Amino acid sequence: MAALVAPVIVAAALPGCSDEETPRTATFTDVDYAARRFFLPVDPVDPLLSGRLLPPDNPGWIPPPAIDSLVVWLDDRNQANNGGAVLGIAYLDPRHGATAVHDSVLGFFDPLTEQEDFVLRNDLFPPVASNEREGYRYLVLDMLTPIGEREVLAATFRAAYALPGGEQIVRYGAVTSDTIKAKAIFLPDYEYDYGEFYRRRYWYPVRRLELRNTYDLGWKDVDPRKLIVGVRSVATGSDHFPGATAEVTYLRALGVDREKSDCLLPGFDQRIDCRFVFPALGVIVLPDLRPFALAAEDSVWPQFYNDLLASPPARPRYFVPPDDNRAAYDKVHPSPGHDADYVFDVSEEP
């Protein structure tokens, strides 16, 4: 694997440009997603922790639940400030508790404050254009400051699932006057089995709750129509697949170049579509949960299973296993210099 420099954001001045006109650029890799910031309370393809990952076109798929009574808890693992913290246990599934000694995480938790520590978003994933029918939306925790890699994030809440036999209410955790039991949302690496996070590992479902398809551009107030995003291979340096025609780019294979620059008409224009750019956050969101090591269940936006403008229409298999980039998501500490397979080059027109 070729070595890469660390992600960098550059304000590159052009001749004759004032400071206000200086275009902004960024370079980052596939493993440089916005870490420890965006979280799903339940897994979109295995919300009831059945052990089966079912994409939305599977008859057994469960739509996202309606969530209420949500309280978010954080243990910063700093014993010196535990004076007001509440003793608690984080479980994979608070309904069933722990069946073995390592099936829970003990901590001292502080409740987080909405609008100060986090916001709840239902517009982030899957990204849907404003002129489209809303369809299913997933509740996302947006931590206003990314949590530390050694901290424990948990939540207590109630979820109402619409199932074929009727509505099912699930209570994740409970709070008493002096203790809590909660659903684990993020765990530090040392709480997992060391090594890679294979699906058979006990805590693997928690790993799936962190969104790894979000990339922070490094600046706010982005104009999607001026944004130029290229994706190239580390191995070849090219922005399109070996043996493919020039228009079959990695950007197109990610499912994010399906519209013209007016963000309305279908077609490829080598630009990222507006719907995947969140201007106020300065974030781009890709439509698959694990876009660079894709399995069928990781596509939770059915409209983008297929490249509708290809002939014949088909799902691009460019990022589909066998295991073409496990390191991006299943390694304990992926390194851009050793584990990255793709590079984003981002700039904006002046």
MISE-787374 format. One record per residue (C-alpha): residue in one letter; x, y, z. Coordinates in nm, 4 decimals. Each point is the difference from the previous one (the first is absolute). Layout:
<recs>
{residu->a x->X y->Y z->Z}
...
</recs>
This chain:
<recs>
{residu->m x->0.0000 y->0.0000 z->0.0000}
{residu->a x->0.1409 y->0.3371 z->-0.0954}
{residu->a x->0.0687 y->0.2448 z->0.2815}
{residu->l x->-0.2234 y->0.3044 z->0.0270}
{residu->v x->0.0343 y->0.3307 z->0.1731}
{residu->a x->-0.2420 y->0.0912 z->0.2768}
{residu->p x->-0.3301 y->0.1672 z->-0.0978}
{residu->v x->0.0539 y->0.3649 z->-0.0760}
{residu->i x->-0.2188 y->0.3014 z->-0.0672}
{residu->v x->0.1635 y->0.2711 z->-0.2046}
{residu->a x->-0.1041 y->0.3519 z->-0.0861}
{residu->a x->0.1783 y->0.0423 z->-0.3297}
{residu->a x->0.0215 y->0.3557 z->-0.1242}
{residu->l x->-0.0314 y->0.0567 z->-0.3716}
{residu->p x->0.1488 y->0.2950 z->-0.1865}
{residu->g x->-0.2327 y->0.2984 z->0.0124}
{residu->c x->-0.2224 y->-0.1506 z->0.2729}
{residu->s x->-0.0772 y->0.1882 z->0.3166}
{residu->d x->-0.0139 y->-0.1820 z->0.3328}
{residu->e x->-0.3783 y->-0.0214 z->-0.0299}
{residu->e x->0.0344 y->-0.1726 z->-0.3371}
{residu->t x->0.2651 y->-0.2497 z->0.1083}
{residu->p x->-0.1287 y->-0.3459 z->-0.0919}
{residu->r x->0.0161 y->-0.2691 z->0.2637}
{residu->t x->0.1332 y->-0.3502 z->-0.0622}
{residu->a x->0.0292 y->-0.3199 z->0.1991}
{residu->t x->0.1658 y->-0.3385 z->-0.0449}
{residu->f x->-0.0959 y->-0.2994 z->0.2106}
{residu->t x->-0.0246 y->-0.3772 z->-0.0299}
{residu->d x->-0.2744 y->-0.2583 z->0.0255}
{residu->v x->0.0969 y->-0.0746 z->0.3632}
{residu->d x->-0.0171 y->0.3677 z->0.0979}
{residu->y x->-0.3748 y->-0.0044 z->0.0624}
{residu->a x->-0.1381 y->0.2302 z->0.2703}
{residu->a x->0.0894 y->-0.2281 z->0.2888}
{residu->r x->-0.2018 y->-0.0221 z->0.3223}
{residu->r x->-0.2443 y->0.2716 z->-0.0968}
{residu->f x->-0.3112 y->-0.1489 z->-0.1639}
{residu->f x->-0.1826 y->-0.2965 z->0.1545}
{residu->l x->-0.3140 y->-0.2024 z->-0.0657}
{residu->p x->-0.1911 y->-0.1157 z->0.3093}
{residu->v x->-0.0961 y->-0.3220 z->-0.1814}
{residu->d x->0.1559 y->-0.1822 z->-0.2936}
{residu->p x->-0.2050 y->0.0592 z->-0.3174}
{residu->v x->0.0389 y->-0.3588 z->-0.1175}
{residu->d x->-0.0110 y->-0.1817 z->0.3355}
{residu->p x->-0.1893 y->0.2256 z->0.2419}
{residu->l x->-0.1258 y->-0.2826 z->0.2233}
{residu->l x->0.3418 y->-0.1695 z->0.0112}
{residu->s x->-0.1148 y->-0.3226 z->-0.1574}
{residu->g x->0.3429 y->-0.0640 z->-0.1494}
{residu->r x->-0.1317 y->0.0312 z->-0.3573}
{residu->l x->0.0904 y->0.3067 z->-0.2056}
{residu->l x->-0.2938 y->0.0659 z->-0.2309}
{residu->p x->0.0025 y->0.2807 z->-0.2600}
{residu->p x->-0.3197 y->0.1937 z->-0.0764}
{residu->d x->-0.0936 y->-0.2090 z->-0.3029}
{residu->n x->-0.0106 y->-0.3153 z->0.2146}
{residu->p x->-0.3538 y->-0.0986 z->0.1083}
{residu->g x->0.1170 y->-0.0322 z->0.3608}
{residu->w x->0.1451 y->0.3517 z->0.0193}
{residu->i x->-0.1269 y->0.2110 z->0.2903}
{residu->p x->-0.0648 y->0.3717 z->-0.0671}
{residu->p x->0.1659 y->0.2521 z->0.2333}
{residu->p x->-0.1903 y->0.0314 z->0.3268}
{residu->a x->-0.1554 y->0.3071 z->0.1540}
{residu->i x->0.2273 y->0.0875 z->0.2933}
{residu->d x->-0.0949 y->0.2006 z->0.3082}
{residu->s x->0.1064 y->0.0441 z->0.3648}
{residu->l x->0.3611 y->0.0139 z->-0.1198}
{residu->v x->0.2716 y->0.0778 z->0.2538}
{residu->v x->0.3634 y->-0.0088 z->-0.1110}
{residu->w x->0.2682 y->-0.0909 z->0.2537}
{residu->l x->0.3789 y->0.0378 z->-0.0086}
{residu->d x->0.2733 y->-0.1459 z->0.2169}
{residu->d x->0.3193 y->0.1895 z->-0.0739}
{residu->r x->0.2028 y->-0.2600 z->0.1929}
{residu->n x->0.1382 y->0.2731 z->0.2250}
{residu->q x->-0.0466 y->-0.1097 z->0.3601}
{residu->a x->0.1008 y->0.3425 z->0.1300}
{residu->n x->-0.3301 y->0.1574 z->-0.1113}
{residu->n x->-0.2439 y->-0.2735 z->0.1018}
{residu->g x->-0.1521 y->0.2030 z->0.2816}
{residu->g x->-0.3366 y->0.0493 z->-0.1705}
{residu->a x->0.0135 y->-0.3005 z->-0.2300}
{residu->v x->-0.2480 y->-0.2865 z->0.0172}
{residu->l x->0.1105 y->-0.3605 z->0.0306}
{residu->g x->-0.1090 y->-0.1873 z->-0.3084}
{residu->i x->0.0477 y->-0.3020 z->-0.2217}
{residu->a x->0.0069 y->0.0101 z->-0.3790}
{residu->y x->-0.1320 y->-0.3109 z->-0.1738}
{residu->l x->-0.0151 y->-0.1179 z->-0.3559}
{residu->d x->-0.3737 y->-0.0478 z->0.0612}
{residu->p x->-0.1343 y->0.1213 z->0.3361}
{residu->r x->-0.3092 y->-0.2196 z->-0.0461}
{residu->h x->0.2096 y->-0.3126 z->0.0470}
{residu->g x->0.2766 y->0.1291 z->0.2249}
{residu->a x->0.3333 y->-0.1781 z->0.0167}
{residu->t x->0.0402 y->-0.3732 z->-0.0433}
{residu->a x->0.3765 y->-0.0032 z->0.0592}
{residu->v x->0.2406 y->0.2058 z->0.2073}
{residu->h x->0.1229 y->0.1993 z->-0.3013}
{residu->d x->-0.3480 y->0.0666 z->-0.1430}
{residu->s x->-0.0394 y->0.3344 z->0.1751}
{residu->v x->0.2017 y->0.3131 z->0.0717}
{residu->l x->-0.0132 y->0.1647 z->0.3428}
{residu->g x->0.0397 y->0.3753 z->0.0202}
{residu->f x->-0.0876 y->0.3280 z->0.1652}
{residu->f x->-0.2212 y->0.1910 z->-0.2387}
{residu->d x->-0.1042 y->0.3617 z->-0.0341}
{residu->p x->-0.3144 y->0.0914 z->-0.1936}
{residu->l x->0.0703 y->0.2111 z->-0.3065}
{residu->t x->-0.2044 y->0.3074 z->-0.0869}
{residu->e x->-0.1738 y->0.0313 z->-0.3334}
{residu->q x->0.1037 y->0.3113 z->-0.1968}
{residu->e x->0.3081 y->0.0371 z->0.2213}
{residu->d x->0.1682 y->-0.3390 z->-0.0357}
{residu->f x->-0.1924 y->-0.1511 z->-0.2906}
{residu->v x->-0.2855 y->0.0569 z->-0.2403}
{residu->l x->-0.2452 y->-0.2518 z->-0.1412}
{residu->r x->-0.0194 y->-0.0031 z->-0.3790}
{residu->n x->-0.2418 y->-0.1745 z->-0.2319}
{residu->d x->0.1299 y->0.1643 z->-0.3175}
{residu->l x->0.3484 y->-0.1474 z->-0.0093}
{residu->f x->-0.0490 y->-0.3612 z->-0.0956}
{residu->p x->-0.0931 y->-0.1070 z->-0.2505}
{residu->p x->0.0550 y->0.3309 z->-0.1803}
{residu->v x->-0.3140 y->0.0922 z->-0.1926}
{residu->a x->-0.0520 y->0.2993 z->-0.2268}
{residu->s x->-0.2575 y->0.2501 z->0.1253}
{residu->n x->-0.2161 y->-0.0503 z->-0.3080}
{residu->e x->-0.0238 y->-0.3765 z->0.0571}
{residu->r x->-0.2488 y->-0.1992 z->0.1999}
{residu->e x->0.1463 y->-0.0401 z->0.3483}
{residu->g x->-0.0439 y->-0.3742 z->0.0411}
{residu->y x->0.1793 y->-0.1629 z->0.2923}
{residu->r x->0.2231 y->0.2150 z->0.2180}
{residu->y x->0.2549 y->-0.1086 z->0.2607}
{residu->l x->0.0531 y->0.1888 z->0.3217}
{residu->v x->0.3656 y->0.1011 z->0.0364}
{residu->l x->0.1856 y->0.1316 z->0.3038}
{residu->d x->0.2251 y->0.2845 z->-0.1108}
{residu->m x->0.2565 y->0.0556 z->0.2755}
{residu->l x->0.0856 y->0.3674 z->-0.0200}
{residu->t x->0.3499 y->-0.0914 z->0.1164}
{residu->p x->0.1228 y->-0.3463 z->-0.1011}
{residu->i x->0.0328 y->-0.2229 z->0.3046}
{residu->g x->0.3381 y->-0.1307 z->0.1078}
{residu->e x->0.1239 y->-0.3347 z->-0.1253}
{residu->r x->0.0159 y->-0.1343 z->0.3575}
{residu->e x->-0.3470 y->0.1183 z->0.1054}
{residu->v x->-0.3212 y->-0.2021 z->0.0266}
{residu->l x->-0.3209 y->0.1276 z->-0.1594}
{residu->a x->-0.3333 y->-0.1564 z->0.0934}
{residu->a x->-0.3683 y->0.0814 z->-0.0235}
{residu->t x->-0.3320 y->-0.0844 z->0.1581}
{residu->f x->-0.3088 y->0.0352 z->-0.2158}
{residu->r x->-0.3242 y->-0.1529 z->-0.1189}
{residu->a x->-0.0454 y->-0.1166 z->-0.3593}
{residu->a x->-0.3237 y->-0.0848 z->-0.1787}
{residu->y x->0.0503 y->-0.2452 z->-0.2875}
{residu->a x->-0.2593 y->-0.0525 z->-0.2718}
{residu->l x->0.0058 y->-0.3765 z->-0.0522}
{residu->p x->-0.2256 y->-0.2202 z->-0.2150}
{residu->g x->-0.1855 y->-0.1218 z->0.3100}
{residu->g x->-0.0513 y->0.3496 z->0.1366}
{residu->e x->0.1949 y->0.2608 z->0.1934}
{residu->q x->0.2680 y->-0.1239 z->0.2377}
{residu->i x->0.1262 y->0.2273 z->0.2788}
{residu->v x->0.3573 y->-0.0591 z->0.1150}
{residu->r x->0.1463 y->0.1731 z->0.3044}
{residu->y x->0.3752 y->0.0278 z->-0.0191}
{residu->g x->0.1234 y->0.0367 z->0.3548}
{residu->a x->-0.1369 y->0.1477 z->0.3187}
{residu->v x->0.0866 y->0.2814 z->0.2396}
{residu->t x->-0.0509 y->-0.0101 z->0.3752}
{residu->s x->0.0949 y->0.2525 z->0.2658}
{residu->d x->0.3580 y->-0.1208 z->0.0246}
{residu->t x->0.0758 y->-0.2378 z->-0.2889}
{residu->i x->-0.0580 y->-0.0386 z->-0.3722}
{residu->k x->0.0158 y->-0.2838 z->-0.2449}
{residu->a x->0.0324 y->0.1153 z->-0.3592}
{residu->k x->0.0627 y->-0.1062 z->-0.3564}
{residu->a x->0.3653 y->0.0329 z->-0.1022}
{residu->i x->0.0404 y->0.2422 z->-0.2907}
{residu->f x->0.3801 y->0.0349 z->-0.0059}
{residu->l x->0.2685 y->-0.1950 z->0.1835}
{residu->p x->0.3751 y->0.0596 z->0.0064}
{residu->d x->0.2056 y->-0.2493 z->-0.1911}
{residu->y x->0.1352 y->-0.1731 z->0.3092}
{residu->e x->-0.3519 y->-0.1130 z->0.0938}
{residu->y x->-0.0197 y->-0.2054 z->-0.3182}
{residu->d x->0.1851 y->-0.3169 z->-0.0769}
{residu->y x->0.3364 y->0.1156 z->-0.1222}
{residu->g x->0.0710 y->-0.0284 z->-0.3684}
{residu->e x->-0.2553 y->0.0627 z->-0.2692}
{residu->f x->-0.3728 y->0.0485 z->0.0588}
{residu->y x->-0.1348 y->-0.3062 z->-0.1769}
{residu->r x->-0.3743 y->-0.0523 z->-0.0178}
{residu->r x->0.0200 y->-0.3042 z->0.2271}
{residu->r x->0.1436 y->0.2036 z->0.2878}
{residu->y x->-0.2399 y->0.0742 z->0.2845}
{residu->w x->0.0245 y->0.3815 z->-0.0081}
{residu->y x->-0.0006 y->0.0268 z->-0.3796}
{residu->p x->-0.3564 y->0.1460 z->-0.0144}
{residu->v x->0.1166 y->0.2993 z->0.2043}
{residu->r x->0.2736 y->0.0667 z->-0.2531}
{residu->r x->-0.2666 y->0.0407 z->-0.2699}
{residu->l x->-0.1747 y->0.2849 z->0.1848}
{residu->e x->0.2711 y->0.2553 z->-0.0810}
{residu->l x->-0.0541 y->0.1511 z->-0.3438}
{residu->r x->0.3104 y->-0.0566 z->-0.2075}
{residu->n x->-0.1342 y->0.1500 z->-0.3196}
{residu->t x->0.0308 y->0.3654 z->0.1069}
{residu->y x->0.2943 y->0.2241 z->-0.0910}
{residu->d x->0.0712 y->0.3423 z->0.1465}
{residu->l x->0.1239 y->0.2450 z->-0.2626}
{residu->g x->0.1532 y->0.2293 z->0.2608}
{residu->w x->-0.2101 y->0.3049 z->-0.0757}
{residu->k x->-0.3651 y->0.1066 z->0.0318}
{residu->d x->-0.2461 y->0.1742 z->-0.2305}
{residu->v x->0.0854 y->-0.2219 z->-0.2941}
{residu->d x->-0.1575 y->0.0781 z->-0.3361}
{residu->p x->-0.0658 y->-0.3476 z->-0.1487}
{residu->r x->-0.0164 y->0.1428 z->-0.3533}
{residu->k x->0.3570 y->0.1261 z->0.0293}
{residu->l x->0.1416 y->-0.3118 z->0.1615}
{residu->i x->0.2299 y->-0.2202 z->-0.2069}
{residu->v x->0.0613 y->-0.3458 z->0.1472}
{residu->g x->0.2285 y->-0.2574 z->-0.1535}
{residu->v x->0.0742 y->-0.3507 z->0.1288}
{residu->r x->0.3159 y->-0.1771 z->-0.1131}
{residu->s x->0.1670 y->-0.3310 z->0.0693}
{residu->v x->0.3141 y->-0.0027 z->0.2130}
{residu->a x->0.1345 y->-0.2953 z->-0.1954}
{residu->t x->-0.0447 y->0.1442 z->-0.3496}
{residu->g x->-0.0458 y->0.3734 z->0.0558}
{residu->s x->-0.2949 y->-0.0132 z->-0.2387}
{residu->d x->-0.3521 y->0.1264 z->0.0640}
{residu->h x->-0.1670 y->-0.2800 z->-0.1958}
{residu->f x->0.0133 y->-0.3766 z->0.0024}
{residu->p x->0.2638 y->-0.1916 z->-0.1947}
{residu->g x->-0.1346 y->-0.1001 z->-0.3379}
{residu->a x->-0.3110 y->0.2170 z->0.0328}
{residu->t x->-0.0947 y->0.2897 z->-0.2224}
{residu->a x->0.0868 y->0.3463 z->0.1236}
{residu->e x->-0.3484 y->0.0796 z->0.1289}
{residu->v x->-0.0026 y->-0.3007 z->0.2347}
{residu->t x->0.1636 y->0.1801 z->0.2893}
{residu->y x->0.0301 y->-0.0951 z->0.3643}
{residu->l x->-0.2253 y->0.2962 z->0.0777}
{residu->r x->-0.2715 y->-0.1451 z->-0.2210}
{residu->a x->0.0460 y->-0.3478 z->0.1488}
{residu->l x->-0.0654 y->0.1425 z->0.3456}
{residu->g x->-0.3462 y->0.0984 z->-0.1236}
{residu->v x->0.0514 y->0.3721 z->0.0549}
{residu->d x->0.0241 y->0.1209 z->-0.3625}
{residu->r x->-0.3428 y->-0.0615 z->-0.1458}
{residu->e x->-0.1210 y->0.3537 z->-0.0647}
{residu->k x->0.1080 y->0.3049 z->-0.1956}
{residu->s x->0.1272 y->0.3084 z->0.1786}
{residu->d x->-0.3520 y->0.1399 z->0.0262}
{residu->c x->-0.0620 y->-0.2867 z->0.2457}
{residu->l x->-0.3232 y->-0.0890 z->-0.1812}
{residu->l x->0.0650 y->-0.1707 z->-0.3329}
{residu->p x->0.1552 y->-0.3496 z->-0.0180}
{residu->g x->0.3423 y->-0.0389 z->-0.1553}
{residu->f x->0.3704 y->-0.0215 z->0.0797}
{residu->d x->0.2031 y->0.3189 z->0.0180}
{residu->q x->0.2994 y->-0.1054 z->0.2153}
{residu->r x->-0.1440 y->0.2006 z->0.2919}
{residu->i x->-0.1363 y->-0.1198 z->0.3319}
{residu->d x->-0.3781 y->0.0392 z->0.0091}
{residu->c x->-0.1461 y->0.2696 z->0.2245}
{residu->r x->-0.1921 y->-0.2430 z->0.2180}
{residu->f x->0.3210 y->-0.1474 z->0.1405}
{residu->v x->0.1360 y->0.3353 z->0.1180}
{residu->f x->-0.1169 y->0.1580 z->0.3248}
{residu->p x->0.1064 y->0.3640 z->-0.0360}
{residu->a x->-0.0481 y->0.1202 z->0.3589}
{residu->l x->0.1914 y->-0.2969 z->0.1429}
{residu->g x->0.2726 y->-0.0043 z->-0.2633}
{residu->v x->-0.0532 y->-0.3748 z->-0.0339}
{residu->i x->-0.0562 y->-0.2392 z->-0.2876}
{residu->v x->-0.1967 y->-0.3199 z->0.0632}
{residu->l x->0.0258 y->-0.3037 z->-0.2256}
{residu->p x->-0.3102 y->-0.2175 z->-0.0541}
{residu->d x->0.1468 y->-0.3287 z->0.1259}
{residu->l x->0.0910 y->-0.0787 z->0.3588}
{residu->r x->0.3396 y->-0.1429 z->-0.0994}
{residu->p x->0.0547 y->0.1498 z->-0.3434}
{residu->f x->0.3512 y->-0.1350 z->-0.0607}
{residu->a x->-0.0561 y->-0.3573 z->0.1202}
{residu->l x->-0.3532 y->-0.0449 z->-0.1147}
{residu->a x->-0.2252 y->-0.2972 z->0.0659}
{residu->a x->-0.3628 y->-0.0081 z->-0.1062}
{residu->e x->-0.1291 y->0.0736 z->0.3495}
{residu->d x->0.2157 y->0.3116 z->0.0222}
{residu->s x->-0.2129 y->0.1683 z->-0.2661}
{residu->v x->-0.2891 y->0.1420 z->0.1981}
{residu->w x->-0.1207 y->0.2302 z->-0.2754}
{residu->p x->-0.1659 y->-0.2382 z->-0.2482}
{residu->q x->-0.0231 y->0.2585 z->-0.2777}
{residu->f x->0.3775 y->-0.0175 z->-0.0264}
{residu->y x->0.0439 y->-0.3746 z->-0.0203}
{residu->n x->0.0150 y->0.0400 z->-0.3772}
{residu->d x->0.1771 y->0.2429 z->-0.2264}
{residu->l x->-0.3194 y->0.0971 z->-0.1823}
{residu->l x->0.1839 y->0.1828 z->-0.2755}
{residu->a x->0.2234 y->-0.2927 z->-0.0843}
{residu->s x->-0.0851 y->-0.2318 z->-0.2859}
{residu->p x->-0.1334 y->-0.2389 z->0.1087}
{residu->p x->-0.0954 y->0.1390 z->0.3434}
{residu->a x->0.1962 y->-0.1838 z->0.2669}
{residu->r x->0.1598 y->0.0516 z->0.3365}
{residu->p x->0.3648 y->0.0907 z->-0.0574}
{residu->r x->0.2065 y->-0.2779 z->0.1552}
{residu->y x->0.3077 y->0.2133 z->0.0348}
{residu->f x->-0.0074 y->0.0154 z->0.3809}
{residu->v x->-0.1720 y->-0.3325 z->0.0653}
{residu->p x->0.1849 y->-0.2759 z->0.1942}
{residu->p x->0.1900 y->-0.2285 z->0.0044}
{residu->d x->0.1669 y->0.2160 z->0.2628}
{residu->d x->0.1478 y->0.2632 z->-0.2263}
{residu->n x->0.0565 y->0.2443 z->0.2842}
{residu->r x->-0.0822 y->-0.1449 z->0.3395}
{residu->a x->0.2547 y->0.2266 z->0.1649}
{residu->a x->-0.2187 y->0.3026 z->-0.0574}
{residu->y x->-0.2549 y->-0.1222 z->0.2521}
{residu->d x->0.1101 y->-0.3147 z->0.1803}
{residu->k x->0.3445 y->0.0851 z->0.1266}
{residu->v x->0.0461 y->0.1286 z->0.3524}
{residu->h x->0.2125 y->0.2954 z->-0.1077}
{residu->p x->-0.0081 y->0.0518 z->-0.3788}
{residu->s x->0.2820 y->0.2219 z->-0.1181}
{residu->p x->-0.0289 y->0.2278 z->-0.3049}
{residu->g x->0.3631 y->-0.0722 z->-0.0786}
{residu->h x->-0.0403 y->-0.3782 z->-0.0054}
{residu->d x->-0.3676 y->-0.0922 z->-0.0314}
{residu->a x->-0.1410 y->0.2582 z->-0.2392}
{residu->d x->-0.0917 y->-0.1212 z->-0.3474}
{residu->y x->-0.1635 y->0.3185 z->-0.1333}
{residu->v x->0.0586 y->0.3724 z->0.0214}
{residu->f x->-0.2524 y->0.2853 z->-0.0181}
{residu->d x->0.1163 y->0.3197 z->-0.1693}
{residu->v x->-0.2424 y->0.2829 z->0.0769}
{residu->s x->0.0010 y->0.3577 z->-0.1225}
{residu->e x->-0.2517 y->0.2760 z->-0.0592}
{residu->e x->-0.0317 y->0.2298 z->-0.2936}
{residu->p x->0.0690 y->0.3654 z->0.0829}
</recs>
